[in-house]
Amino acid sequence: MSRIHTTLTLCAAVMLLAGYAPAQSTLNLTIDQAIQTGIANSKSLHASSAKVAGAEAKASEAGAARFPTLKAAGLYTRLSDVPAYNLGPFPPLLMTPITIVPSILNNYTARMTVQQPLFTGFALTSNVNLTSYNADATAKDFERDRAELIYAVRSAYWTYYKTMEFKKVIDEVVEQMKAHLHDVQNMFAQGVVTKNELLRVEVQLSNAEVTQIDAGNNVELAMIGLNNTIGLPLKTNIVLTSTIGRTEHAYQDTSVLIMQALERRPEVQAMDLRVKAGESGVTLARSGWWPQVGLIGNYYYSRPNQRYFPAIDAFKNTWDVSLSVSLDIWNWGTTLFQTREAEAQLVQAQDALSQLKDGISLEVTQCYLGFRESDERIHVAEQAVGQAEENARITSEKFRSGLVLNSDVLDAEVALLQAKWNYIQALVDHELADARLQKAIAAERQ
C-alpha cells in the first residue's frame, strides 16, 4: 500500500510542477504531464487505492487472529442483605458461634483472560491465505484501473489534438476558398464566368465556414472532455505541447504477444489470486469438521474471592488455566453446505479466469491487427495528401488559364481537405492503436 500512496503523492507533485491553475487559466501540458495530472486528480483511482488499503487491513486482521488475545474485565455486584450462616454454639465445647458464610454485600471482581487458539481445523491459516490473496488481487485491480485511466487520458489528449489540427486545416481551406472567391469575382466582373459559377463558390465557402464553426465547437468540447478526464476545471484552457510522431514499434508475433499479456495483465493476475483465495475458502469451510482446540488462562483479583473458605471481605488473587476442546457433532449439514458453496465459488472463479484469458487473447489479436492496419493507413494517407496538394495546385493554375471549370477547382479543394483530414485521423488512430496494444499486453510505454 505504501507504494501506491507514494505513486499518488509523486503524481500530485508532478501536477503542481506542471502548473495546475484554477478555472479560466491557461495550462501547457505534455502527454506525460496530462497522465500524471489525471492520476493525481482521479477520484476513482483514489477510491481504488482505498479498497487496497481496506483489503490489506482485513488481511492483517485475519493474521492477528492467530496470536494470543488479552482481555480485562471488571465487575461490581451489590447483594441483598441475608443473615450470615453461623456454626454453634455447642456448649461446653464451643461457647461462641462461628461465622461460616458471612454476609458480604459488596462484591468486586477484576479478571484478566489470555486465549490462544491451538488448532482450528486449519481455519485460521486458510482465512489468512484467503484475505491475503484477496488483498493482492485488489492491488492488481488498482493496477488495472490505473492502466485504464492512462489510456483514457491518452485518448482524450489526442482527440483534443485531432480536433485542433482539423480546425487548422479547415481554417486554411476557408482562406483558400476566400482567395478563390476573390479570383472568381474578378473573372465574373470581366464576364469570364457566369453568375451561377460565382454563386457556387459562395455556397461552397459558406459550407466551409459552417464546418469551421463546427470544428471550433468540437475543439471546445474536446478540451472540456480532456479537463474532465484529468480532473481539472472544465474551463481550463489547455495548450498541448506534445505532437504526434510516427510510432515505430516492432512487435513480435501475436502468439508471443498473447503469452506476454497473459503473464503481465493485472486482470489475469488478480483472477488467479482469487482462484487461490477460493481454494483457501474451501479449506476454511471444511474446518468445521475438525475439533477446535484452545488454551485459556484467567487471573482473578476478587473481594471476596469465592475460592477462599470461609469467605472474607478482602481482595485475594487466584488463577486458572484451561484446555478447551469442542467439536460439532450435528449441525444439520451446515458445514457440508458451506463447503459446497465454497467449492461452487471456486469453480466460478476458475471459469472466470478461463474466460478472461480467452477474452484477452482476442483483445490482443484485435489490437495487433488494428495497429498494423493503422500503420498502413498512414502511408496511404500521406501519399494522398501529396497527390491532393499537387492536384489542387495544378487545377488552380489551369483555372486561372481558363483550361478547367470552376467546379474542378472546388472539387480539388474538397479533395485536399478530405486528404488532410484523413492523414490527421490516421496519425491519431495509429497513436491510439499503439496505446491500446501496449495496454493489452501490459507493456510499459517508452
C-alpha positions as CSV (number, residue, x, y, z in Angstrom):
1,M,0.0,0.0,0.0
2,S,2.9,2.4,0.7
3,R,4.0,2.1,-3.0
4,I,0.5,3.1,-4.2
5,H,0.4,6.1,-1.8
6,T,3.9,7.1,-2.9
7,T,2.8,7.0,-6.5
8,L,-0.2,9.2,-5.9
9,T,1.9,11.6,-3.9
10,L,4.5,11.9,-6.7
11,C,1.7,12.4,-9.2
12,A,0.4,15.2,-7.2
13,A,3.8,16.8,-7.1
14,V,4.2,16.5,-10.9
15,M,0.7,18.0,-11.3
16,L,1.8,21.1,-9.2
17,L,5.0,21.4,-11.1
18,A,3.1,21.2,-14.4
19,G,1.4,24.4,-13.4
20,Y,-2.0,23.4,-12.1
21,A,-4.2,26.5,-12.1
22,P,-7.8,27.5,-11.3
23,A,-10.6,27.8,-13.8
24,Q,-10.2,30.2,-16.8
25,S,-6.4,29.7,-16.7
26,T,-4.0,28.5,-19.4
27,L,-2.0,25.4,-18.8
28,N,0.7,23.9,-21.0
29,L,0.6,20.1,-20.9
30,T,2.7,17.4,-22.4
31,I,1.1,14.0,-22.7
32,D,3.1,12.7,-19.8
33,Q,2.1,15.7,-17.6
34,A,-1.5,15.1,-18.5
35,I,-1.3,11.5,-17.5
36,Q,0.3,12.4,-14.1
37,T,-2.3,15.1,-13.5
38,G,-5.1,12.6,-14.3
39,I,-3.6,10.1,-11.9
40,A,-3.2,12.6,-9.1
41,N,-6.8,14.0,-9.5
42,S,-8.7,10.8,-10.2
43,K,-11.4,10.1,-7.6
44,S,-12.0,6.7,-9.0
45,L,-8.3,5.8,-8.7
46,H,-8.3,7.2,-5.1
47,A,-11.3,5.0,-4.3
48,S,-9.5,2.0,-5.8
49,S,-6.4,2.7,-3.6
50,A,-8.8,2.9,-0.6
51,K,-10.1,-0.6,-1.5
52,V,-6.5,-1.8,-1.5
53,A,-6.0,-0.3,2.0
54,G,-9.2,-1.9,3.3
55,A,-8.2,-5.3,1.9
56,E,-4.7,-5.2,3.4
57,A,-6.2,-4.2,6.7
58,K,-8.6,-7.2,6.6
59,A,-5.7,-9.5,5.8
60,S,-3.8,-8.1,8.8
61,E,-6.9,-8.6,10.9
62,A,-7.0,-12.3,9.9
63,G,-3.4,-12.7,10.7
64,A,-3.8,-11.2,14.2
65,A,-6.4,-13.9,15.0
66,R,-3.5,-16.5,15.2
67,F,-1.9,-14.8,18.2
68,P,-3.0,-14.8,21.8
69,T,-5.5,-12.3,23.0
70,L,-5.5,-10.5,26.3
71,K,-8.8,-9.2,27.8
72,A,-9.5,-7.4,31.0
73,A,-12.9,-7.2,32.8
74,G,-14.2,-5.7,36.0
75,L,-17.4,-6.4,37.9
76,Y,-19.1,-4.8,40.9
77,T,-22.2,-6.5,42.5
78,R,-24.4,-5.3,45.3
79,L,-26.2,-8.2,47.1
80,S,-29.3,-8.1,49.2
81,D,-28.8,-8.5,52.9
82,V,-29.3,-12.0,54.2
83,P,-28.4,-13.5,57.6
84,A,-24.9,-14.9,57.9
85,Y,-24.5,-18.6,58.3
86,N,-23.1,-19.4,61.8
87,L,-22.0,-22.6,63.4
88,G,-22.7,-23.2,67.1
89,P,-22.7,-22.6,69.9
90,F,-22.1,-26.2,71.2
91,P,-21.6,-25.9,75.0
92,P,-19.4,-26.7,76.6
93,L,-17.0,-27.2,73.6
94,L,-18.0,-24.2,71.6
95,M,-19.5,-21.4,73.6
96,T,-19.2,-18.7,70.8
97,P,-20.8,-19.2,67.4
98,I,-18.5,-19.3,64.4
99,T,-19.5,-17.5,61.2
100,I,-19.1,-19.9,58.3
101,V,-20.7,-17.8,55.5
102,P,-20.6,-14.1,56.3
103,S,-23.0,-11.7,54.6
104,I,-20.7,-9.6,52.3
105,L,-22.9,-7.2,50.4
106,N,-20.3,-5.5,48.2
107,N,-18.6,-7.8,45.7
108,Y,-15.7,-6.8,43.5
109,T,-14.1,-8.8,40.7
110,A,-11.2,-8.0,38.3
111,R,-10.3,-10.6,35.7
112,M,-7.5,-10.8,33.1
113,T,-8.0,-13.5,30.4
114,V,-5.5,-14.9,27.9
115,Q,-6.7,-17.0,25.0
116,Q,-4.6,-18.8,22.4
117,P,-6.1,-21.0,19.7
118,L,-4.1,-24.2,19.3
119,F,-5.9,-26.0,16.5
120,T,-8.9,-24.7,14.5
121,G,-9.1,-27.3,11.7
122,F,-6.8,-25.0,9.6
123,A,-9.5,-22.3,9.7
124,L,-7.1,-19.5,10.8
125,T,-4.4,-20.4,8.3
126,S,-7.0,-20.7,5.5
127,N,-8.5,-17.3,6.4
128,V,-5.1,-15.6,6.4
129,N,-4.4,-17.1,3.0
130,L,-7.8,-16.1,1.7
131,T,-7.6,-12.5,2.8
132,S,-4.0,-12.1,1.7
133,Y,-4.9,-13.4,-1.8
134,N,-7.9,-11.1,-2.0
135,A,-5.7,-8.1,-0.8
136,D,-3.1,-8.9,-3.6
137,A,-5.9,-9.2,-6.1
138,T,-7.3,-5.8,-5.1
139,A,-3.9,-4.3,-5.6
140,K,-3.9,-5.8,-9.1
141,D,-7.3,-4.2,-9.6
142,F,-5.7,-0.9,-8.8
143,E,-3.0,-1.5,-11.4
144,R,-5.8,-2.3,-14.0
145,D,-7.7,0.8,-13.0
146,R,-4.5,2.9,-13.4
147,A,-3.8,1.4,-16.8
148,E,-7.4,2.2,-17.9
149,L,-7.1,5.8,-16.7
150,I,-3.8,6.3,-18.5
151,Y,-5.4,5.1,-21.8
152,A,-8.4,7.3,-21.2
153,V,-6.1,10.3,-20.7
154,R,-4.2,9.5,-23.9
155,S,-7.4,9.1,-25.8
156,A,-8.8,12.4,-24.6
157,Y,-5.4,14.2,-25.2
158,W,-5.1,13.0,-28.8
159,T,-8.7,13.6,-29.5
160,Y,-8.2,17.2,-28.5
161,Y,-5.1,17.3,-30.6
162,K,-7.1,15.9,-33.6
163,T,-9.8,18.5,-33.3
164,M,-7.3,21.3,-33.2
165,E,-5.4,20.0,-36.2
166,F,-8.7,19.7,-38.2
167,K,-9.6,23.2,-37.1
168,K,-6.2,24.4,-38.6
169,V,-6.9,22.5,-41.8
170,I,-10.4,24.0,-42.2
171,D,-9.1,27.5,-41.4
172,E,-6.6,27.0,-44.2
173,V,-9.2,25.8,-46.6
174,V,-11.5,28.7,-45.8
175,E,-8.7,31.2,-46.5
176,Q,-8.0,29.4,-49.8
177,M,-11.7,29.5,-50.7
178,K,-11.9,33.2,-49.9
179,A,-8.9,33.8,-52.2
180,H,-10.5,31.6,-54.9
181,L,-13.8,33.6,-54.5
182,H,-11.9,36.8,-55.0
183,D,-10.5,35.4,-58.3
184,V,-13.9,34.3,-59.4
185,Q,-15.4,37.7,-58.6
186,N,-12.8,39.4,-60.7
187,M,-13.4,37.0,-63.5
188,F,-17.2,37.5,-63.2
189,A,-16.6,41.2,-63.4
190,Q,-14.7,40.6,-66.6
191,G,-17.5,38.4,-67.9
192,V,-15.3,35.3,-68.0
193,V,-17.5,33.2,-65.6
194,T,-21.2,33.1,-65.1
195,K,-23.3,34.2,-62.2
196,N,-24.0,30.6,-61.4
197,E,-20.3,29.8,-61.1
198,L,-19.9,32.7,-58.7
199,L,-22.8,31.6,-56.6
200,R,-21.5,28.1,-56.5
201,V,-18.2,29.3,-55.0
202,E,-20.0,31.4,-52.5
203,V,-22.2,28.5,-51.4
204,Q,-19.0,26.3,-51.1
205,L,-17.4,29.0,-48.9
206,S,-20.5,29.2,-46.7
207,N,-20.5,25.5,-46.2
208,A,-16.8,25.6,-45.3
209,E,-17.5,28.3,-42.8
210,V,-20.2,26.3,-41.2
211,T,-17.8,23.4,-41.0
212,Q,-15.3,25.8,-39.5
213,I,-17.8,26.8,-36.8
214,D,-18.4,23.1,-36.0
215,A,-14.7,22.5,-35.8
216,G,-14.4,25.3,-33.3
217,N,-17.1,23.8,-31.2
218,N,-15.5,20.4,-31.4
219,V,-12.3,21.8,-30.1
220,E,-14.1,23.3,-27.2
221,L,-15.9,20.1,-26.4
222,A,-12.7,18.1,-26.7
223,M,-10.9,20.4,-24.3
224,I,-13.7,20.1,-21.8
225,G,-13.5,16.3,-22.2
226,L,-9.8,16.3,-21.5
227,N,-10.2,18.6,-18.5
228,N,-12.9,16.3,-17.1
229,T,-10.7,13.2,-17.7
230,I,-7.7,14.6,-15.9
231,G,-9.7,16.3,-13.1
232,L,-9.1,20.0,-14.0
233,P,-11.8,22.8,-14.0
234,L,-13.7,22.4,-17.3
235,K,-12.9,25.9,-18.5
236,T,-9.1,25.5,-18.1
237,N,-7.5,26.4,-21.4
238,I,-5.1,23.6,-22.2
239,V,-2.3,24.2,-24.6
240,L,-0.9,20.8,-25.9
241,T,2.8,20.8,-26.1
242,S,3.2,17.2,-27.4
243,T,2.8,16.3,-31.0
244,I,2.2,13.1,-32.8
245,G,5.1,11.5,-34.5
246,R,5.4,8.2,-36.3
247,T,5.4,5.5,-33.7
248,E,8.0,2.9,-34.7
249,H,7.3,-0.1,-32.6
250,A,8.3,-3.5,-33.8
251,Y,6.0,-6.1,-32.2
252,Q,6.5,-9.8,-32.2
253,D,4.1,-12.4,-33.4
254,T,0.6,-12.4,-31.9
255,S,1.2,-15.7,-30.2
256,V,4.1,-14.1,-28.3
257,L,2.1,-11.0,-27.5
258,I,-0.7,-13.1,-26.2
259,M,1.6,-15.0,-23.9
260,Q,3.1,-11.8,-22.6
261,A,-0.4,-10.4,-22.0
262,L,-1.5,-13.5,-20.0
263,E,1.7,-13.2,-17.9
264,R,1.5,-9.4,-17.3
265,R,-2.1,-8.3,-17.3
266,P,-3.2,-7.4,-13.8
267,E,-6.7,-8.7,-14.5
268,V,-5.3,-12.2,-15.1
269,Q,-3.0,-11.9,-12.0
270,A,-6.0,-10.7,-9.9
271,M,-8.3,-13.5,-11.1
272,D,-5.5,-16.1,-10.5
273,L,-5.2,-14.8,-6.9
274,R,-8.9,-15.0,-6.5
275,V,-8.8,-18.7,-7.6
276,K,-6.2,-19.3,-4.9
277,A,-8.5,-17.4,-2.5
278,G,-11.3,-19.7,-3.5
279,E,-9.2,-22.8,-2.7
280,S,-8.4,-21.4,0.7
281,G,-12.1,-20.7,1.1
282,V,-12.9,-24.4,0.6
283,T,-10.3,-25.4,3.2
284,L,-11.9,-22.8,5.6
285,A,-15.3,-24.2,5.1
286,R,-14.1,-27.7,5.8
287,S,-12.6,-26.6,9.1
288,G,-16.0,-27.2,10.7
289,W,-15.4,-30.9,10.5
290,W,-12.3,-30.7,12.8
291,P,-12.2,-30.2,16.5
292,Q,-11.4,-26.7,17.8
293,V,-8.7,-26.7,20.5
294,G,-7.7,-23.6,22.5
295,L,-5.8,-22.6,25.7
296,I,-7.4,-20.2,28.2
297,G,-5.9,-18.6,31.2
298,N,-7.6,-16.4,33.8
299,Y,-6.3,-14.3,36.6
300,Y,-8.7,-13.1,39.3
301,Y,-8.5,-10.4,41.8
302,S,-11.7,-10.5,43.8
303,R,-13.3,-9.3,47.0
304,P,-14.4,-11.7,48.3
305,N,-12.7,-14.5,46.3
306,Q,-15.1,-17.4,46.1
307,R,-12.2,-19.9,46.2
308,Y,-11.3,-18.9,49.7
309,F,-13.3,-20.6,52.5
310,P,-14.6,-19.1,54.6
311,A,-15.2,-16.0,52.5
312,I,-13.6,-12.8,53.9
313,D,-14.2,-9.2,52.9
314,A,-10.8,-8.7,51.4
315,F,-9.1,-8.8,47.9
316,K,-7.5,-12.1,47.1
317,N,-5.9,-13.2,43.8
318,T,-6.3,-16.6,42.1
319,W,-5.7,-18.0,38.6
320,D,-6.7,-20.9,36.4
321,V,-5.7,-22.5,33.1
322,S,-8.0,-24.5,30.8
323,L,-7.6,-26.6,27.7
324,S,-10.7,-26.2,25.6
325,V,-11.8,-28.8,23.0
326,S,-15.0,-28.6,21.0
327,L,-16.4,-30.4,18.1
328,D,-19.7,-30.0,16.2
329,I,-21.4,-33.4,16.4
330,W,-24.5,-32.4,14.5
331,N,-25.3,-29.0,12.9
332,W,-27.9,-30.1,10.3
333,G,-25.3,-30.2,7.5
334,T,-24.2,-26.6,7.9
335,T,-20.5,-27.4,7.4
336,L,-21.4,-29.6,4.3
337,F,-23.5,-26.8,2.8
338,Q,-20.8,-24.2,3.5
339,T,-18.2,-26.5,1.8
340,R,-20.4,-26.9,-1.3
341,E,-20.9,-23.2,-1.5
342,A,-17.2,-22.6,-1.3
343,E,-16.5,-25.2,-3.9
344,A,-19.1,-23.7,-6.2
345,Q,-17.5,-20.3,-5.8
346,L,-14.1,-21.8,-6.6
347,V,-15.5,-23.3,-9.9
348,Q,-16.9,-19.9,-10.8
349,A,-13.5,-18.2,-10.2
350,Q,-11.8,-20.9,-12.3
351,D,-14.3,-20.4,-15.2
352,A,-14.0,-16.7,-15.0
353,L,-10.2,-17.0,-15.2
354,S,-10.5,-19.2,-18.3
355,Q,-13.0,-16.8,-19.9
356,L,-10.8,-13.8,-19.1
357,K,-7.8,-15.4,-20.8
358,D,-9.9,-16.1,-23.9
359,G,-11.1,-12.5,-24.0
360,I,-7.5,-11.2,-23.6
361,S,-6.3,-13.4,-26.4
362,L,-9.0,-12.0,-28.7
363,E,-8.3,-8.4,-27.5
364,V,-4.6,-8.7,-28.2
365,T,-5.2,-10.1,-31.6
366,Q,-7.6,-7.4,-32.5
367,C,-5.4,-4.6,-31.2
368,Y,-2.4,-6.0,-33.1
369,L,-4.4,-6.1,-36.4
370,G,-5.7,-2.6,-35.7
371,F,-2.2,-1.3,-35.1
372,R,-0.9,-2.9,-38.3
373,E,-3.8,-1.5,-40.3
374,S,-3.4,2.0,-38.8
375,D,0.3,1.9,-39.8
376,E,-0.6,1.0,-43.4
377,R,-3.2,3.8,-43.4
378,I,-0.7,6.4,-42.6
379,H,1.4,5.6,-45.7
380,V,-1.7,5.7,-47.9
381,A,-3.0,8.9,-46.3
382,E,0.4,10.6,-46.6
383,Q,0.6,9.9,-50.3
384,A,-2.9,11.1,-50.7
385,V,-2.1,14.4,-49.2
386,G,0.8,15.0,-51.5
387,Q,-1.3,14.0,-54.5
388,A,-4.2,16.2,-53.4
389,E,-2.0,19.2,-52.9
390,E,-0.4,18.8,-56.3
391,N,-3.8,18.3,-57.9
392,A,-5.2,21.4,-56.2
393,R,-2.2,23.5,-57.3
394,I,-2.4,22.3,-61.0
395,T,-6.2,22.7,-61.1
396,S,-5.9,26.3,-59.7
397,E,-3.4,27.2,-62.3
398,K,-5.4,25.7,-65.1
399,F,-8.5,27.6,-63.9
400,R,-6.7,30.9,-64.0
401,S,-5.7,30.0,-67.5
402,G,-9.2,29.1,-68.4
403,L,-8.5,25.4,-69.0
404,V,-10.7,23.9,-66.4
405,L,-14.1,24.7,-64.9
406,N,-14.7,26.4,-61.5
407,S,-16.3,23.1,-60.3
408,D,-13.0,21.4,-60.9
409,V,-11.3,23.8,-58.5
410,L,-13.9,23.3,-55.9
411,D,-13.6,19.5,-56.2
412,A,-9.9,19.7,-55.9
413,E,-10.1,21.9,-52.7
414,V,-12.6,19.4,-51.1
415,A,-10.4,16.5,-52.0
416,L,-7.4,18.3,-50.4
417,L,-9.5,19.0,-47.3
418,Q,-10.5,15.3,-47.1
419,A,-7.0,14.1,-47.7
420,K,-5.5,16.2,-44.9
421,W,-8.3,15.2,-42.5
422,N,-7.7,11.5,-43.4
423,Y,-4.0,12.0,-42.7
424,I,-4.6,13.6,-39.3
425,Q,-7.1,10.9,-38.4
426,A,-4.6,8.2,-39.5
427,L,-1.9,9.7,-37.2
428,V,-4.2,9.9,-34.2
429,D,-5.7,6.4,-34.9
430,H,-2.2,5.0,-35.1
431,E,-1.1,6.6,-31.8
432,L,-4.2,5.3,-30.1
433,A,-3.9,1.9,-31.7
434,D,-0.4,1.6,-30.3
435,A,-1.6,2.7,-26.9
436,R,-4.4,0.1,-27.0
437,L,-1.9,-2.6,-27.9
438,Q,0.5,-1.5,-25.2
439,K,-2.3,-1.7,-22.7
440,A,-3.5,-5.0,-24.0
441,I,-0.1,-6.6,-23.4
442,A,0.5,-4.6,-20.2
443,A,3.8,-3.2,-21.5
444,E,5.4,0.0,-20.2
445,R,5.2,2.6,-22.9
446,Q,8.6,4.0,-23.8
